[in-house]
Amino acid sequence: MADAAEDQRFMAAAIRLSLRNLGRTANNPSVGCILVKDGRVLSTGVTDIGGRPHAERIALAQAGEAARGATAYVTLEPCSHHGKTPPCADALIEAGVARVVVAVRDPDERVSGRGFAMLEAAGIAVETGVLAADGHRALAAYLMRQVKKRPYVTLKLAVSPDGMIGRLGAGQFVVTGPVARGQVQVLRAASDAILIGVGTAEADDPELTCRLPGLGDRSPIRIVLDRDLRLPPYGKLALTAHSVPVIAIAAEPPRFDDTEDQAFLARRAVLDEAGVEVVQCDPHKLPVLLAALASRGISSLLVEGGASVASSFLAAGLVDRIHLYAGAVPIGEGGIRSPLVPGTAPAGFSLVRTLRFGPDLFEEYERD
């Protein structure tokens, strides 16, 4: 008889494991798999960088013949279709596992229930929905792209005690301390892409990469809403575009008169030479933009600035999660007001977590 508490314990471990490669598995979700026999962990697997091999195949390869008669704890329904690799459901059947415990059913129409059916037809016991809420949270980006055909959007804001996110003309303004800023680097590393407005690119000259030791290769795609292609060609974004991708979202043609056309094309040529990809898709049509990003395999999008971009995403109802950092030092005169302030949940959101990072307060909100 399966022990419900044991199932939850091992599934919790599989979910934690799945978080390891968030932002690194391309089109595929980051899935965790743990093989257990007689209460002992035989092996573990997490979807590899680039999306393959899948978690189940990694765990099965490690366990070898010992997998026969084991229980597999998997955060997402094992795939049942032939893609670039054979189905993981087949691999579990061939390995002779006795039982498969799953947190979340895969909404992908090529799978959705078929993986379970294959396992059950082979005589394997299947238990579903174990720690489903935690599984959905870990797989939120993948599920959003599958179901709503857009990325899961996290809005990050660092706000001073007087409700500001920066100061006009001051460039990058440090609102929080080093511990909080380190947490933002980790958040970037778990995201497929990061987005700012061109005003922030001009004023702050940010690089938007992961700068913590060991995370340098996990920098997300950098996206700039840049209607008129004002992105500085000698700024940090353009100068690093050959090493970490940069996409400038410019206005759709036709939009300019002949003179403006020529100037626009000249600016585009400079950015092309720098390695910046220019995508012409009206930056103000956010649902269209998000659908286009999802079609490129982007499942998670981190929106970092500035105030007008943040307000636009909130007004469009396209924010799914908010990370709000409250700094300890007021900005005062000349400050740029934040669209959100700590301590007040925006309409339609609930506070799910509060932490302290040194002198700074962190609040996490999720859409209801």
Disulfide bonds with the S-S distance in Angstrom:
none
